[in-house]
């Protein structure tokens, strides 16, 4: 095969330069591969497949266009690359313990005239750290507005954060930051008005990221609210006749509970009854 000869740099081009044969690689449907997404530390599989091979040589190049495998031979010294399968129609290679530096465009090349190429983009996924819900207020009071934050730290790509209060999804305000090492940190702020029905309800921060599943943090809400008082007729049931005893119960439910209410409940008397 005639070698590829680049043209001279800036400046006049000589007649000798013009007479040199040039070869250009072409993208062909005869040679196919697939893009690969892999979690950091796991193993990526890159496959170069030929539909109709005329005994031309298949090779795999890294993003720096260094030859990883030439047929079934590995010129590259990186032992993380291992041959999985080699035939006239496929060169399949594994890359173990993938790191962010391995990301890029790998080249499948078929030695024809001109050479045919197909490109496999390897994307390295890095999961975020464990999410933590942080509350602005130590004590939640009925009717007040409160704010919660949840962060997905140092991931790639950026995570998506969703909020669930009980079975209801609430909208948060995300902020995305990109660090020098191409890692993303996403912080979501949730603001809502507290009600007494929120007491004891789980608040979940759910992280959506291609490198993890079922990744979330949970916090049970504890809400203080003013007492709600009601009077209940315990006896008799139905209509009350003149001269009959009438038993009424006064019930108060609030949080925090009145110490007297707690004492009465511990004595198995949540409320006092009166008879007239």
PENOR-V220282 format. One line per field, one symbol per residue. burial: I if it has 24 or more other ideal C-beta (glycine too) atoms within 12 Angstrom, else O. A space follows every 10 residues. Layout:
# PENOR-V220282
burial=???
This chain:
# PENOR-V220282
burial=OOOOOOOOOO OOOOOOOOOO OOOOIOOIOI IIIOOIOIII OOOIIIIIII OOOOOIIIII IIOOOOIIIO IOOIOIOOOO IIIOOIOOOI IIIIIOOIOO OIIIOIIIII IIOOIIIIII OIIIIIIIOO IOIOIOOOOI IIOOOIIIII IIIIIIIIII IIIIIOOOOI OIOIOOOOOO OOIIIIIIII OIOIOIOIIO IOIIIIIIIO IOOOIIIOIO IIIIIOOOOO OOOOOOOOOO OOOOOOOOOO OIOOIOOOOO OOOOOOOOOO IOOOOO
